[in-house]
Protein backbone atom coordinates (compact mmCIF):
# COMPACT_ATOMS: atom_id res chain seq x y z
CA UNK A 1 0.00 0.00 0.00
CA UNK A 2 1.36 3.39 -0.95
CA UNK A 3 2.16 5.97 1.68
CA UNK A 4 -0.19 8.86 2.35
CA UNK A 5 1.32 12.30 2.73
CA UNK A 6 -0.13 15.37 4.42
CA UNK A 7 -0.22 18.53 2.37
CA UNK A 8 2.89 19.84 4.12
CA UNK A 9 4.73 16.58 3.42
CA UNK A 10 3.55 16.63 -0.20
CA UNK A 11 4.83 20.18 -0.70
CA UNK A 12 8.24 19.16 0.67
CA UNK A 13 8.29 15.93 -1.35
CA UNK A 14 7.72 17.77 -4.64
CA UNK A 15 10.02 20.68 -3.77
CA UNK A 16 7.42 23.30 -4.71
CA UNK A 17 6.54 26.48 -2.87
CA UNK A 18 3.09 26.58 -1.23
CA UNK A 19 1.53 28.89 -3.84
CA UNK A 20 2.69 26.83 -6.81
CA UNK A 21 1.59 23.60 -5.13
CA UNK A 22 -1.90 25.00 -4.48
CA UNK A 23 -2.16 26.29 -8.04
CA UNK A 24 -1.13 22.96 -9.53
CA UNK A 25 -3.37 20.96 -7.21
CA UNK A 26 -6.51 23.14 -7.08
CA UNK A 27 -6.52 24.80 -10.50
CA UNK A 28 -4.21 23.02 -12.94
CA UNK A 29 -5.31 19.40 -12.32
CA UNK A 30 -1.64 18.41 -12.18
CA UNK A 31 -2.17 15.88 -9.36
CA UNK A 32 -5.14 14.91 -7.16
CA UNK A 33 -5.62 14.52 -3.44
CA UNK A 34 -7.14 11.43 -1.86
CA UNK A 35 -10.94 11.56 -1.92
CA UNK A 36 -12.20 13.29 1.21
CA UNK A 37 -15.36 12.44 3.10
CA UNK A 38 -17.92 14.86 1.70
CA UNK A 39 -15.16 17.28 0.77
CA UNK A 40 -14.28 17.83 4.41
CA UNK A 41 -11.21 17.14 6.47
CA UNK A 42 -7.50 17.38 5.80
CA UNK A 43 -5.90 16.91 2.42
CA UNK A 44 -3.86 13.76 1.87
CA UNK A 45 -1.86 12.75 -1.18
CA UNK A 46 -0.69 9.42 -2.57
CA UNK A 47 3.11 9.38 -2.52
CA UNK A 48 3.28 7.03 -5.53
CA UNK A 49 1.11 9.38 -7.60
CA UNK A 50 3.27 12.35 -6.64
CA UNK A 51 6.46 10.43 -7.41
CA UNK A 52 5.15 9.57 -10.89
CA UNK A 53 4.30 13.24 -11.46
CA UNK A 54 7.72 14.33 -10.20
CA UNK A 55 9.49 11.86 -12.50
CA UNK A 56 7.43 13.07 -15.47
CA UNK A 57 8.33 16.67 -14.64
CA UNK A 58 12.03 15.81 -14.54
CA UNK A 59 11.79 13.96 -17.88
CA UNK A 60 10.07 16.92 -19.56
CA UNK A 61 12.42 19.56 -18.14
CA UNK A 62 15.19 20.95 -20.33
CA UNK A 63 18.20 22.89 -19.04
CA UNK A 64 18.85 25.97 -21.14
CA UNK A 65 22.43 27.23 -21.08
CA UNK A 66 23.93 30.66 -21.50
CA UNK A 67 24.17 30.30 -25.27
CA UNK A 68 20.47 29.37 -25.46
CA UNK A 69 19.66 32.40 -23.34
CA UNK A 70 21.85 34.67 -25.49
CA UNK A 71 20.03 33.52 -28.63
CA UNK A 72 16.71 34.49 -27.03
CA UNK A 73 18.05 37.77 -25.67
CA UNK A 74 19.38 38.68 -29.11
CA UNK A 75 15.89 38.16 -30.54
CA UNK A 76 14.31 40.22 -27.74
CA UNK A 77 16.72 43.12 -28.22
CA UNK A 78 16.17 43.08 -31.99
CA UNK A 79 12.42 43.24 -31.37
CA UNK A 80 12.87 46.15 -28.97
CA UNK A 81 15.17 48.24 -31.12
CA UNK A 82 13.56 47.69 -34.52
CA UNK A 83 11.10 50.55 -33.91
CA UNK A 84 13.32 52.42 -31.47
CA UNK A 85 13.87 56.14 -31.88
CA UNK A 86 15.93 58.41 -29.67
CA UNK A 87 12.85 60.41 -28.66
CA UNK A 88 11.60 57.32 -26.78
CA UNK A 89 14.31 57.77 -24.15
CA UNK A 90 12.78 58.59 -20.77
CA UNK A 91 9.24 57.87 -21.90
CA UNK A 92 6.84 55.21 -20.66
CA UNK A 93 7.88 53.07 -23.61
CA UNK A 94 11.48 53.18 -22.44
CA UNK A 95 10.59 52.38 -18.83
CA UNK A 96 8.87 49.18 -19.97
CA UNK A 97 12.17 47.83 -21.30
CA UNK A 98 12.86 45.28 -18.57
CA UNK A 99 9.42 43.68 -18.65
CA UNK A 100 9.25 43.60 -22.44
CA UNK A 101 12.67 41.98 -22.73
CA UNK A 102 11.76 39.39 -20.10
CA UNK A 103 8.51 38.52 -21.88
CA UNK A 104 10.20 38.12 -25.25
CA UNK A 105 13.08 36.10 -23.81
CA UNK A 106 10.62 33.87 -21.95
CA UNK A 107 8.68 33.12 -25.12
CA UNK A 108 11.79 32.24 -27.10
CA UNK A 109 13.21 30.09 -24.29
CA UNK A 110 10.12 27.90 -24.54
CA UNK A 111 10.70 27.41 -28.25
CA UNK A 112 14.36 26.48 -27.74
CA UNK A 113 13.33 24.05 -24.97
CA UNK A 114 10.90 22.29 -27.31
CA UNK A 115 13.61 21.98 -29.95
CA UNK A 116 16.09 20.49 -27.47
CA UNK A 117 13.46 18.21 -25.90
CA UNK A 118 12.37 16.71 -29.24
CA UNK A 119 16.01 16.14 -30.21
CA UNK A 120 17.02 14.67 -26.84
CA UNK A 121 14.07 12.32 -26.39
CA UNK A 122 12.98 11.46 -29.94
CA UNK A 123 15.95 12.43 -32.14
CA UNK A 124 13.67 14.79 -34.08
CA UNK A 125 15.31 17.88 -35.56
CA UNK A 126 13.19 20.99 -36.05
CA UNK A 127 13.82 24.57 -37.10
CA UNK A 128 12.35 27.59 -35.33
CA UNK A 129 11.49 31.01 -36.72
CA UNK A 130 13.75 33.55 -35.01
CA UNK A 131 13.50 36.11 -37.80
CA UNK A 132 12.22 39.61 -37.04
CA UNK A 133 9.07 40.19 -39.05
CA UNK A 134 6.57 43.01 -39.48
CA UNK A 135 3.70 40.56 -39.69
CA UNK A 136 2.56 38.10 -37.02
CA UNK A 137 4.47 34.81 -37.21
CA UNK A 138 1.84 32.17 -37.89
CA UNK A 139 3.69 29.01 -36.80
CA UNK A 140 6.67 28.52 -34.51
CA UNK A 141 8.09 25.32 -36.03
CA UNK A 142 9.08 26.09 -39.63
CA UNK A 143 10.80 22.86 -40.66
CA UNK A 144 11.31 19.21 -39.66
CA UNK A 145 14.20 16.99 -40.75
CA UNK A 146 13.20 13.86 -42.65
CA UNK A 147 15.65 11.56 -44.45
CA UNK A 148 18.41 14.09 -43.93
CA UNK A 149 16.50 17.02 -45.43
CA UNK A 150 14.40 19.76 -43.89
CA UNK A 151 10.76 19.92 -45.00
CA UNK A 152 7.70 21.99 -44.10
CA UNK A 153 5.70 20.53 -41.16
CA UNK A 154 2.44 18.79 -42.03
CA UNK A 155 0.64 20.67 -39.25
CA UNK A 156 0.89 24.11 -37.65
CA UNK A 157 2.55 24.26 -34.23
CA UNK A 158 2.33 27.16 -31.80
CA UNK A 159 4.58 27.26 -28.72
CA UNK A 160 3.42 29.28 -25.72
CA UNK A 161 5.29 30.06 -22.50
CA UNK A 162 4.33 31.34 -19.07
CA UNK A 163 5.64 31.48 -15.50
CA UNK A 164 6.35 28.24 -13.62
CA UNK A 165 3.39 28.74 -11.27
CA UNK A 166 0.90 29.34 -14.10
CA UNK A 167 -1.87 26.73 -14.17
CA UNK A 168 -3.31 27.36 -17.63
CA UNK A 169 -2.35 27.48 -21.27
CA UNK A 170 -4.07 30.67 -22.43
CA UNK A 171 -4.71 31.75 -26.03
CA UNK A 172 -6.20 35.05 -27.19
CA UNK A 173 -9.51 35.07 -29.00
CA UNK A 174 -8.04 36.10 -32.36
CA UNK A 175 -5.40 33.37 -32.16
CA UNK A 176 -8.16 30.78 -32.31
CA UNK A 177 -11.06 32.41 -34.14
CA UNK A 178 -8.99 33.72 -37.07
CA UNK A 179 -8.22 30.59 -39.05
CA UNK A 180 -5.13 32.05 -40.72
CA UNK A 181 -3.55 32.74 -37.31
CA UNK A 182 -4.56 29.49 -35.66
CA UNK A 183 -2.22 26.56 -35.04
CA UNK A 184 -3.39 22.95 -35.17
CA UNK A 185 -1.38 22.08 -32.06
CA UNK A 186 -0.26 24.22 -29.13
CA UNK A 187 2.71 23.28 -26.94
CA UNK A 188 2.92 24.85 -23.49
CA UNK A 189 6.18 25.59 -21.68
CA UNK A 190 7.11 27.03 -18.28
CA UNK A 191 10.66 28.46 -18.31
CA UNK A 192 11.93 29.40 -14.85
CA UNK A 193 13.70 32.60 -15.85
CA UNK A 194 14.80 34.68 -12.84
CA UNK A 195 13.59 38.28 -12.64
CA UNK A 196 17.21 39.43 -12.35
CA UNK A 197 18.43 37.58 -15.46
CA UNK A 198 19.95 40.74 -16.96
CA UNK A 199 21.86 41.43 -13.75
CA UNK A 200 23.22 37.87 -13.78
CA UNK A 201 24.44 38.35 -17.33
CA UNK A 202 26.18 41.64 -16.54
CA UNK A 203 27.38 40.86 -13.02
CA UNK A 204 31.05 41.67 -13.70
CA UNK A 205 30.27 45.02 -15.30
CA UNK A 206 27.89 45.99 -12.49
CA UNK A 207 30.40 45.01 -9.80
CA UNK A 208 33.08 47.05 -11.50
CA UNK A 209 30.80 50.09 -11.68
CA UNK A 210 29.71 50.05 -8.03
CA UNK A 211 32.67 48.50 -6.17
CA UNK A 212 33.79 51.84 -4.71
CA UNK A 213 30.32 53.04 -3.77
CA UNK A 214 29.16 53.36 -0.13
CA UNK A 215 26.68 50.44 -0.04
CA UNK A 216 28.63 47.88 -2.07
CA UNK A 217 29.69 45.84 0.95
CA UNK A 218 26.05 45.20 1.84
CA UNK A 219 25.30 43.21 -1.30
CA UNK A 220 28.58 42.32 -3.01
CA UNK A 221 28.34 38.70 -1.84
CA UNK A 222 24.68 38.47 -2.83
CA UNK A 223 25.11 39.28 -6.51
CA UNK A 224 23.82 36.21 -8.39
CA UNK A 225 25.74 34.26 -11.01
CA UNK A 226 24.21 33.18 -14.28
CA UNK A 227 23.06 29.56 -14.04
CA UNK A 228 21.24 27.33 -16.50
CA UNK A 229 17.52 28.05 -16.82
CA UNK A 230 15.25 25.01 -16.39
CA UNK A 231 12.24 24.95 -18.68
CA UNK A 232 9.37 22.50 -18.31
CA UNK A 233 7.92 21.38 -21.63
CA UNK A 234 4.52 20.90 -20.03
CA UNK A 235 2.49 19.23 -22.77
CA UNK A 236 0.41 19.84 -25.86
CA UNK A 237 -3.15 19.89 -27.09
CA UNK A 238 -5.17 20.32 -30.27
CA UNK A 239 -6.82 23.70 -30.60
CA UNK A 240 -10.21 21.99 -30.37
CA UNK A 241 -9.28 20.83 -26.84
CA UNK A 242 -9.29 24.43 -25.61
CA UNK A 243 -12.35 25.80 -23.86
CA UNK A 244 -13.73 29.30 -24.20
CA UNK A 245 -13.90 31.45 -21.06
CA UNK A 246 -13.69 34.99 -19.74
CA UNK A 247 -11.89 34.08 -16.51
CA UNK A 248 -9.67 31.57 -14.75
CA UNK A 249 -9.18 31.26 -10.98
CA UNK A 250 -7.69 34.51 -9.74
CA UNK A 251 -7.92 36.36 -13.05
CA UNK A 252 -10.68 38.08 -15.03
CA UNK A 253 -9.89 38.60 -18.71
CA UNK A 254 -10.82 41.71 -20.68
CA UNK A 255 -12.53 39.52 -23.27
CA UNK A 256 -12.72 35.94 -24.46
CA UNK A 257 -9.80 33.57 -24.02
CA UNK A 258 -9.27 29.93 -24.91
CA UNK A 259 -7.67 27.90 -22.13
CA UNK A 260 -6.61 24.44 -20.97
CA UNK A 261 -5.47 23.31 -17.52
CA UNK A 262 -1.79 22.38 -17.67
CA UNK A 263 -2.41 19.04 -15.97
CA UNK A 264 -4.89 18.04 -18.68
CA UNK A 265 -2.45 18.55 -21.54
CA UNK A 266 -1.02 15.53 -23.33
CA UNK A 267 2.39 14.91 -21.81
CA UNK A 268 3.24 11.20 -21.65
CA UNK A 269 6.00 9.71 -23.79
CA UNK A 270 3.30 8.05 -25.91
CA UNK A 271 1.59 11.43 -26.38
CA UNK A 272 4.83 13.04 -27.53
CA UNK A 273 5.57 10.15 -29.89
CA UNK A 274 2.12 10.70 -31.40
CA UNK A 275 2.92 14.38 -31.94
CA UNK A 276 6.27 13.68 -33.61
CA UNK A 277 4.50 11.42 -36.10
CA UNK A 278 2.17 14.27 -37.05
CA UNK A 279 4.95 16.78 -37.72
Backbone torsions as a table, in degrees:
resi	resn	phi	psi	omega
1	UNK	NA	133.6	-177.7
2	UNK	-72.0	156.9	-177.7
3	UNK	-80.7	141.0	174.8
4	UNK	-95.7	136.6	-179.7
5	UNK	-115.0	142.5	170.9
6	UNK	-71.5	169.5	179.8
7	UNK	-60.8	-42.6	179.4
8	UNK	-60.9	-43.2	178.9
9	UNK	-66.4	-37.4	179.8
10	UNK	-65.7	-41.5	177.5
11	UNK	-59.8	-45.4	179.7
12	UNK	-66.4	-39.5	-177.9
13	UNK	-63.2	-40.4	-178.5
14	UNK	-84.4	-16.4	-179.9
15	UNK	72.0	28.6	178.9
16	UNK	-102.4	157.2	171.3
17	UNK	-79.1	162.6	-173.9
18	UNK	-57.7	-42.7	-176.2
19	UNK	-65.7	-43.9	179.5
20	UNK	-65.7	-42.4	178.4
21	UNK	-57.5	-48.9	-179.0
22	UNK	-61.5	-41.1	-179.5
23	UNK	-64.2	-44.1	179.6
24	UNK	-66.3	-40.3	-175.6
25	UNK	-77.5	-47.1	-173.8
26	UNK	-85.8	-33.0	-171.8
27	UNK	-113.6	-34.0	-171.3
28	UNK	-92.8	-10.8	-177.2
29	UNK	59.1	34.4	179.4
30	UNK	-73.0	-39.7	178.3
31	UNK	-154.2	148.7	-176.9
32	UNK	-97.4	165.5	168.2
33	UNK	-98.5	168.4	174.3
34	UNK	-67.9	140.4	179.3
35	UNK	-53.2	132.1	179.9
36	UNK	-102.8	151.8	-179.2
37	UNK	-67.1	102.3	179.6
38	UNK	65.0	21.6	-179.7
39	UNK	75.0	15.5	-179.6
40	UNK	-114.4	163.3	178.0
41	UNK	94.2	-178.1	-176.3
42	UNK	-74.6	156.3	176.1
43	UNK	-85.5	135.0	172.9
44	UNK	-129.5	150.9	-175.5
45	UNK	-131.0	144.6	179.3
46	UNK	-80.0	118.1	-176.9
47	UNK	-60.1	-37.9	180.0
48	UNK	-64.1	-40.2	178.4
49	UNK	-64.2	-43.5	179.5
50	UNK	-66.6	-37.1	179.5
51	UNK	-65.2	-40.6	178.3
52	UNK	-62.9	-42.1	178.2
53	UNK	-64.3	-42.9	-178.6
54	UNK	-63.7	-41.2	178.7
55	UNK	-65.5	-39.6	178.2
56	UNK	-64.1	-41.6	177.9
57	UNK	-59.7	-45.9	-179.6
58	UNK	-62.2	-40.4	-178.9
59	UNK	-66.1	-34.5	-176.6
60	UNK	-91.1	1.0	-178.1
61	UNK	-93.5	133.4	-179.4
62	UNK	-116.1	133.6	174.5
63	UNK	-86.7	124.4	178.6
64	UNK	-103.6	125.6	-174.1
65	UNK	-90.4	-175.5	-175.7
66	UNK	-64.1	-35.4	178.4
67	UNK	-67.6	-39.5	175.3
68	UNK	-60.6	-45.3	179.4
69	UNK	-62.2	-42.9	-179.0
70	UNK	-62.5	-37.8	177.0
71	UNK	-60.4	-42.6	-179.3
72	UNK	-72.5	-37.7	177.7
73	UNK	-65.4	-39.7	177.7
74	UNK	-59.1	-43.5	177.8
75	UNK	-63.1	-44.3	-178.2
76	UNK	-63.2	-42.3	179.8
77	UNK	-67.4	-38.3	177.1
78	UNK	-63.2	-39.5	176.6
79	UNK	-62.7	-43.6	-177.6
80	UNK	-64.9	-45.6	-171.5
81	UNK	-87.6	-6.7	-176.3
82	UNK	-66.4	-29.3	177.6
83	UNK	-114.1	19.3	-175.8
84	UNK	-77.4	135.7	171.5
85	UNK	-131.5	153.4	-174.5
86	UNK	-59.6	-28.9	-178.3
87	UNK	-67.3	-13.6	178.6
88	UNK	-73.8	-17.7	-175.1
89	UNK	-60.6	127.6	178.8
90	UNK	85.5	-0.6	179.6
91	UNK	-92.3	175.6	177.4
92	UNK	-58.8	-36.2	178.4
93	UNK	-59.6	-42.4	-179.4
94	UNK	-68.4	-37.7	-177.3
95	UNK	-69.9	-16.8	178.8
96	UNK	-84.0	2.2	-172.6
97	UNK	-51.4	-53.1	-174.8
98	UNK	-58.8	-45.5	-178.6
99	UNK	-69.3	-39.7	179.6
100	UNK	-64.1	-45.0	-179.8
101	UNK	-61.7	-44.1	179.9
102	UNK	-60.7	-43.5	-179.6
103	UNK	-63.5	-43.9	179.1
104	UNK	-66.3	-45.0	179.5
105	UNK	-59.9	-44.4	-179.6
106	UNK	-57.1	-45.8	-179.5
107	UNK	-62.8	-41.2	-178.9
108	UNK	-73.0	-33.1	177.7
109	UNK	-60.3	-39.0	177.6
110	UNK	-60.7	-42.1	180.0
111	UNK	-64.4	-43.8	179.0
112	UNK	-64.0	-38.1	178.8
113	UNK	-62.3	-42.5	178.2
114	UNK	-61.6	-43.8	179.2
115	UNK	-59.9	-45.7	-178.2
116	UNK	-70.4	-35.9	179.3
117	UNK	-64.8	-48.1	-178.8
118	UNK	-64.1	-35.1	177.5
119	UNK	-71.3	-45.7	-176.5
120	UNK	-64.8	-45.2	-172.4
121	UNK	-93.1	-28.0	-173.5
122	UNK	-129.3	3.8	-179.1
123	UNK	53.3	38.5	177.9
124	UNK	-104.2	123.8	178.3
125	UNK	-97.3	129.2	176.7
126	UNK	-128.0	162.1	172.4
127	UNK	-115.1	143.8	179.2
128	UNK	-109.6	158.0	177.9
129	UNK	-97.1	101.5	177.6
130	UNK	-107.8	16.4	177.4
131	UNK	-75.3	152.9	176.1
132	UNK	-92.8	119.8	-174.4
133	UNK	-125.3	152.9	175.4
134	UNK	-78.1	-31.1	-179.8
135	UNK	-94.7	160.3	177.8
136	UNK	-63.8	131.1	176.6
137	UNK	-73.5	124.1	-173.0
138	UNK	-78.5	-41.7	-177.5
139	UNK	-133.0	145.8	-174.5
140	UNK	-89.8	-27.3	175.2
141	UNK	-99.8	116.7	-173.1
142	UNK	-100.1	-17.5	-178.8
143	UNK	-158.2	152.9	177.4
144	UNK	-131.9	138.3	-179.8
145	UNK	-83.6	130.3	177.3
146	UNK	-141.2	124.5	-178.8
147	UNK	54.4	39.8	174.9
148	UNK	81.8	-0.7	-179.9
149	UNK	-125.8	147.8	178.2
150	UNK	-84.3	135.3	178.2
151	UNK	-132.1	165.2	177.3
152	UNK	-71.6	136.0	178.1
153	UNK	-60.3	150.6	179.4
154	UNK	-76.9	-21.2	-179.9
155	UNK	-131.3	161.7	177.5
156	UNK	-88.6	132.0	-179.4
157	UNK	-120.6	125.7	172.0
158	UNK	-109.5	138.0	-179.8
159	UNK	-117.0	122.3	-176.6
160	UNK	-119.1	142.8	-179.0
161	UNK	-127.9	150.2	175.7
162	UNK	-150.7	-178.2	-178.7
163	UNK	-67.9	155.6	-179.4
164	UNK	-56.3	-32.5	-177.4
165	UNK	-83.4	-7.6	-175.7
166	UNK	-66.7	135.1	-173.7
167	UNK	-97.6	-10.8	-172.8
168	UNK	-131.6	141.9	161.4
169	UNK	-79.4	126.4	-175.4
170	UNK	-126.7	126.8	177.0
171	UNK	-118.8	141.6	176.9
172	UNK	-70.1	158.6	-176.6
173	UNK	-58.9	-45.2	-177.6
174	UNK	-66.5	-28.7	179.6
175	UNK	-64.5	-25.7	-178.5
176	UNK	-103.8	-43.0	-175.1
177	UNK	-72.4	-33.5	179.7
178	UNK	-85.6	109.1	-172.5
179	UNK	-56.2	-39.1	-177.4
180	UNK	-65.9	-24.6	-179.5
181	UNK	-94.3	-14.2	-171.9
182	UNK	-77.5	143.8	171.6
183	UNK	-98.8	153.8	175.1
184	UNK	-72.8	-40.3	-177.0
185	UNK	-126.3	140.2	173.4
186	UNK	-118.4	130.3	175.7
187	UNK	-106.1	134.7	-177.0
188	UNK	-110.9	133.9	-179.7
189	UNK	-129.6	152.5	176.5
190	UNK	-129.7	84.9	176.7
191	UNK	-74.6	136.1	-178.6
192	UNK	-96.5	68.7	-178.5
193	UNK	-84.4	124.8	-179.4
194	UNK	-68.7	148.8	-180.0
195	UNK	-60.7	-28.2	-176.8
196	UNK	-98.2	30.4	-175.4
197	UNK	-59.4	-35.1	179.7
198	UNK	-69.9	-34.8	176.3
199	UNK	-65.4	-40.7	179.9
200	UNK	-62.0	-38.8	-179.0
201	UNK	-68.2	-33.6	-173.6
202	UNK	-110.3	24.2	-174.0
203	UNK	-53.8	-46.3	-176.7
204	UNK	-62.5	-43.7	-179.2
205	UNK	-65.9	-40.2	179.5
206	UNK	-66.1	-44.8	178.7
207	UNK	-58.7	-42.0	-179.8
208	UNK	-64.0	-37.3	-176.8
209	UNK	-72.4	-31.4	-172.0
210	UNK	-112.5	3.1	-171.2
211	UNK	-62.6	-24.4	-180.0
212	UNK	-102.1	10.1	-178.6
213	UNK	-87.5	159.3	-169.6
214	UNK	-63.3	-28.3	-175.1
215	UNK	-101.7	3.0	-172.9
216	UNK	-55.7	-39.7	-176.7
217	UNK	-63.6	-21.5	-176.9
218	UNK	-75.4	-22.9	-175.6
219	UNK	-133.8	0.9	-174.1
220	UNK	-59.1	-32.4	179.7
221	UNK	-87.7	-1.6	-179.2
222	UNK	-102.0	-8.0	-178.6
223	UNK	-62.9	123.7	-173.4
224	UNK	-79.5	148.1	173.2
225	UNK	-88.2	158.7	173.7
226	UNK	-75.5	129.4	175.6
227	UNK	-128.0	161.9	179.2
228	UNK	-56.5	147.0	-177.5
229	UNK	-102.9	113.8	177.5
230	UNK	-75.0	139.1	178.4
231	UNK	-133.0	119.9	175.9
232	UNK	-81.5	123.6	170.2
233	UNK	-88.6	95.0	-164.6
234	UNK	-66.4	-50.3	-176.6
235	UNK	165.8	-171.8	-177.5
236	UNK	-143.7	162.6	175.5
237	UNK	-152.9	160.7	172.6
238	UNK	-79.6	150.8	-177.0
239	UNK	-61.1	-25.3	179.0
240	UNK	-73.7	-12.0	177.5
241	UNK	-80.7	-13.7	-178.5
242	UNK	-75.9	147.7	176.8
243	UNK	-113.0	148.1	-178.0
244	UNK	-85.2	135.4	-179.7
245	UNK	-157.9	166.0	174.8
246	UNK	-114.3	4.5	179.1
247	UNK	-162.0	157.1	169.0
248	UNK	-132.0	162.9	-178.3
249	UNK	-51.2	121.6	177.9
250	UNK	87.3	1.0	-178.0
251	UNK	-150.1	127.4	172.6
252	UNK	-101.4	129.1	179.1
253	UNK	-87.3	159.0	178.5
254	UNK	-90.0	24.0	-179.8
255	UNK	168.6	-162.2	-178.9
256	UNK	-80.7	139.8	171.8
257	UNK	-130.6	160.8	174.7
258	UNK	-117.2	125.1	-168.1
259	UNK	-134.1	163.7	173.5
260	UNK	-152.2	132.3	176.7
261	UNK	-62.5	137.1	-175.4
262	UNK	-62.3	-32.6	-179.7
263	UNK	-72.9	-13.0	-179.5
264	UNK	-100.4	3.4	175.5
265	UNK	-74.0	160.7	178.4
266	UNK	-82.2	121.9	-171.3
267	UNK	-142.2	-2.6	179.6
268	UNK	-73.2	165.9	178.2
269	UNK	-59.9	-38.8	178.4
270	UNK	-63.4	-39.9	177.7
271	UNK	-61.2	-45.3	-178.4
272	UNK	-68.0	-36.3	176.4
273	UNK	-62.2	-39.3	177.4
274	UNK	-61.0	-41.5	179.9
275	UNK	-65.5	-43.9	-177.9
276	UNK	-61.5	-30.6	178.9
277	UNK	-72.5	-22.3	-179.9
278	UNK	-84.9	-18.9	-174.0
279	UNK	-63.0	NA	NA
